[in-house]
Amino acid sequence: YELPEWKGHYLPYKQLKKELEKVVHPNGNSHGNDEEQPAASKGLARTSSWTARQKGSQDVNEFTDRDWIQHVESEAKRIGVFVDRGIDGLNQQLEELQKLISESGLAVVDHSEAIDAYASADEESSHMKLHALQALGNVSIGVQRLRAFAELNYAALYKILKKHDKLLKTKFGLEQLFPRLVKETNLSEHSRLQVLNDEVKELSMKCSQTSESPEVACLIHGLGRTGRDMTLVNPISHRSELVLSFFLGSSLALFLAIGVLLALPEKSPKTFSEAYFLTPIPVFRVVFSYLLILWCMGAVAKICDQWDVNHLFILNVDPRCRVTPEFFFARAATLTTIWILIFGMYVVDYKWKVLPTVWASDGFNKRSSFHFVFYPLILLLLTVIGTLAPSTICRNRYKVSVLQSVRRTCLAPVYSVDFADNMVGDVLTSIAKPIEDVPAAVCYLLSHHPQEEEVVQRFILNGDSCSAGTHRWVVPFLAALPFWFRALQCCRRWVDTKEQRHLWNLGKYLCSLMVVIVSRTESTMLLVAVSTTATLYAFFWDVGLDWGLSYKELWLRSDLTGRQLPVKAYWLCSLLDIFARSTWVFTLMPTSVVTGNIVVRVILVSVMSSIEIIRRSMWAVLRIEYEQVSNASGFRALLWVPSKLNASSAQQAQPERKTSLSVGPSQSWDATQPLLSSKHSE
């Protein structure tokens, strides 16, 4: 009957039961039943136990009945405080929702005021109405859960005091102590919860224009369903986490196995060519980068869920969207399995000549074969199919929404910039190297198969099969495009807001563009200078502007009341950011500038690209969190952010931790809030 996220808040029945047994049997001599106890022990045990201590009992830690009753009283009062704070938190949520509904006109179908100044009024009003209705449903469920919590603890308190009276042959527990504790803690007083429930229903009727309960109204609007534990049904389960952990461990083992295969001696060393073997790597790397992005998207969503960062609301995702971290993990796991299988087959086939060669006489040497191109080609096709495969969770309209956001980003500054488009633009800048791999992959797939000596020599020289013209014009152009898009977004933001910080942000992306341009020259000193400037510029902007961290937050630990993560996490992310930023510069340079060894070159590009994708994921969590807390970029006209129903893992681990409940970045209330996820502070 206990909710996992409230573990540690319930009456410790088992612990009190064990302590009660020590009171009854102070020396640990249990005789099986109360009838066999000495007559002196049939009175109130506090006297007999106290006498035993005065006589020099060897167990100095023995609990007396007085100690036990004091423990019960303290636990009951703690539970009463927990319920009171929960009711206060729900009351504040209702006040904020009442203010939201009345001020934004959600109770009446009126699209005159858009919640987001850069989106259509119809869409924004519809989404905000759904968010408000969903929040009302969460509050309603919170009321039910709090009532069940109070009733369960009421029953537990009654049972433990009844056992106390039975074992000690007294009526003190049920006749005197129990009524007093129930009165002091208000465990049997449900009128406050009933008032809350009535207010929720009234607001729900205004918001949904129906007379149904908030739960039914949520169902009508496609906002999920409730389960037997009175929580919104969530596909996240302990079993799925175990499966995910098992898969990650197995994948790591398989990657190590592929590493062993690569290190083993090949068959017929005279015909083995490292360059020929590595020519399809750009295709494998493009797919691998895409899979890593899927993994990172799931990780970002997972971390946001655990730390009460309402990323779906901040990104203006349709509240009816049921795409969870597990969806990304499932797709990524399936495609990763395919990647490992096909790449492993390619390694084994080329090194040990498992399949017979096809048209070897037309290729680089006798080991050349036409069929090697089918490995990356099949992988690419399966990845596309796996991405576009229909899903009842991630519907086509959500995929189209992502593509529309990318289109708006690419057409900047024609379209106004919202926070989601801002994030898309930043993500595109982090996949500059995978974007550069796209023409390399196309060049390989369209080249002659089996590979000819000219193509292999181009790979040795440039790291891919593309011509010199492609490297001179196409690759730099593609590498610069994301930064150009983002720079134009900054221009549009400056035009819309007239805030100078957008011009400073524009300077950051112009520095990155300079890295792309200068890296194509032969001036090493200029390249180092521009790269260092771009790295430091981007790092200080990440920490100070995008994450809202300064000397006070990091060193003095002040002004972190509304932040979700512990201070150590911000320190760690800052250190990792400067490290990853330093390696990120290499992804904008031609690989031939860094090293001439083709194997080292392939490994370096793969590692650097992966590090930048992971860094961007870490950045995204803190960026969304800071936007939720402060509305730093001013994308939202209303500061209200709906809290989530389920408590975070941090609350589970530290139930007594001081938290700050917040429904908007401008208002907070310090309490140990058990019902809706809270804003953590150190």
WOVENSUL-V251388 format. One record per residue. OMEGA is omega in whole degrees, 0 to 359 (none if undefined). D_FIRST is the distance of its C-alpha to the first C-alpha in whole Angstrom. Layout:
BEGIN
OMEGA:D_FIRST  OMEGA:D_FIRST
END
This chain:
BEGIN
182:0  175:4  184:7  184:9  177:12  178:11  182:11  179:14  182:13  175:11  182:12  187:14  182:13  179:15  178:17  179:18  178:18  179:21  178:23  177:23  177:25  177:27  181:28  181:29  186:31  181:32  179:34  182:32  180:33  181:31  173:33  178:30  185:30  183:31  183:34  181:36  176:35  183:38  182:39  182:39  181:35  173:34  179:35  192:33  182:32  180:33  182:37  181:37  178:35  178:37  180:40  179:39  180:39  180:42  175:44  177:43  184:40  181:40  184:36  181:36  183:33  178:32  170:29  178:31  177:29  177:30  183:28  180:25  177:25  178:26  179:23  180:21  181:23  179:22  179:19  179:18  178:21  179:19  178:16  177:19  179:21  180:18  180:17  180:21  177:21  179:19  178:20  179:24  178:23  177:22  179:25  176:27  180:26  178:27  180:30  178:31  177:30  178:32  180:35  184:35  182:35  184:38  184:40  177:39  181:40  181:37  179:37  180:40  182:41  184:44  183:44  182:47  179:45  178:43  176:40  186:42  186:46  177:46  182:45  182:45  180:44  182:43  183:41  179:40  179:39  180:37  180:35  177:34  179:33  178:31  179:29  179:29  177:28  178:25  176:24  176:24  178:21  178:19  178:20  177:19  178:16  177:15  179:16  181:13  179:11  176:13  178:13  178:9  180:9  181:12  180:11  179:8  174:11  180:13  180:12  179:11  178:15  183:16  183:15  178:17  175:20  177:20  177:21  181:23  181:25  183:25  184:26  176:29  181:30  177:30  184:29  186:28  185:25  185:24  183:27  186:28  185:25  179:22  181:24  181:25  179:22  179:21  182:24  185:24  180:21  181:21  180:17  181:18  183:20  182:19  179:23  179:23  179:20  177:22  177:25  181:23  179:22  179:25  178:27  180:25  180:26  178:30  179:30  178:28  179:31  186:34  186:33  181:32  176:35  179:32  182:31  178:28  179:24  180:24  179:21  178:24  177:27  178:25  181:25  182:29  175:30  183:28  175:26  182:23  180:20  181:16  183:13  180:11  177:8  173:11  174:13  183:17  183:17  181:18  179:20  179:19  179:17  180:17  180:20  178:22  177:22  178:23  179:26  179:27  178:28  181:29  180:32  177:33  179:33  179:35  178:37  178:38  180:40  176:41  176:43  178:44  176:46  176:48  177:49  178:50  179:52  182:53  181:55  179:56  183:60  176:61  180:63  182:67  183:67  181:70  181:68  180:65  178:65  182:62  179:63  180:63  185:59  183:58  178:59  184:56  179:54  178:54  178:52  183:50  176:49  180:49  180:46  178:44  178:44  179:43  178:40  176:39  177:39  177:36  182:34  176:35  176:34  180:31  178:30  179:31  180:29  181:26  178:27  178:27  183:24  184:23  174:25  171:24  186:28  185:28  180:31  179:30  182:31  180:34  178:36  176:36  178:34  181:33  179:30  180:29  182:30  177:27  183:29  174:26  181:27  176:26  178:29  180:31  181:30  179:31  181:34  180:35  180:34  182:36  177:39  176:39  178:39  180:42  181:44  182:43  184:45  180:48  177:49  177:49  179:51  180:53  181:53  183:54  183:56  185:59  185:59  173:59  182:61  180:59  179:60  180:64  180:65  179:66  182:69  182:69  180:73  186:72  186:70  177:70  185:70  179:70  180:66  180:66  180:64  190:63  181:60  181:59  182:58  179:56  178:53  180:52  178:53  178:51  180:48  180:49  179:49  178:45  178:44  179:45  179:44  179:40  184:40  181:42  181:40  180:38  176:34  179:32  178:30  184:33  184:35  182:39  177:39  176:37  178:39  179:42  178:41  179:41  178:45  177:46  176:44  179:47  179:49  179:49  181:49  181:52  175:54  8:54  181:55  183:56  172:52  187:50  170:47  186:44  180:41  178:40  176:44  179:44  178:42  178:43  179:47  179:45  179:44  179:47  181:49  179:47  179:47  181:51  174:52  176:50  176:52  179:55  182:54  177:54  177:58  178:58  179:56  179:58  180:61  184:60  182:59  181:62  180:65  177:67  2:65  184:66  178:66  183:69  180:71  180:71  179:67  179:67  176:69  178:67  179:64  184:65  189:67  182:64  176:61  185:61  185:63  180:64  180:68  178:69  177:69  180:65  184:65  187:67  188:66  184:63  177:60  180:61  179:61  179:57  183:56  186:57  181:56  180:52  176:54  177:56  182:53  177:51  178:55  175:55  178:52  177:53  180:56  178:54  179:52  178:55  183:57  188:54  184:53  178:56  185:54  181:56  178:53  174:53  175:56  177:55  175:52  178:55  179:57  182:54  174:54  175:58  178:58  176:56  178:59  177:61  180:60  183:60  184:63  181:65  178:63  176:66  182:69  181:70  182:70  181:67  179:68  179:67  179:64  181:63  181:63  180:62  179:59  179:58  180:58  181:56  181:53  178:53  182:53  182:50  181:48  176:49  178:48  187:45  187:44  186:46  183:45  181:43  178:40  181:41  178:42  180:45  183:46  182:44  187:41  185:41  183:43  179:43  178:39  177:40  177:39  185:35  184:33  183:32  187:32  189:29  175:30  183:31  180:35  180:35  179:34  176:37  182:39  180:39  179:39  179:42  179:44  181:42  181:44  177:47  181:47  177:46  181:49  178:52  182:51  182:50  181:54  181:55  179:53  183:56  171:59  183:61  180:60  178:63  186:64  183:61  179:62  179:64  187:63  180:61  178:58  180:57  180:58  180:55  182:53  181:53  181:53  181:50  181:48  178:49  180:48  179:44  181:44  177:45  178:42  178:40  180:41  178:41  176:37  178:37  184:39  180:37  182:34  179:36  179:38  180:35  181:33  178:36  178:37  185:34  192:34  188:38  191:39  184:42  177:44  181:44  184:42  176:40  177:42  183:38  184:37  175:33  181:31  176:27  180:24  185:21  188:18  178:16  182:17  179:19  179:19  177:21  179:19  183:16  184:19  186:21  182:18  184:21  178:23  181:26  179:25  179:27  183:26  173:28  176:29  185:32  183:35  183:37  178:34  181:31  184:29  178:28  172:25  190:21  184:20  192:16  179:16  184:19  190:20  176:23  187:26  175:27  180:30  none:31
END
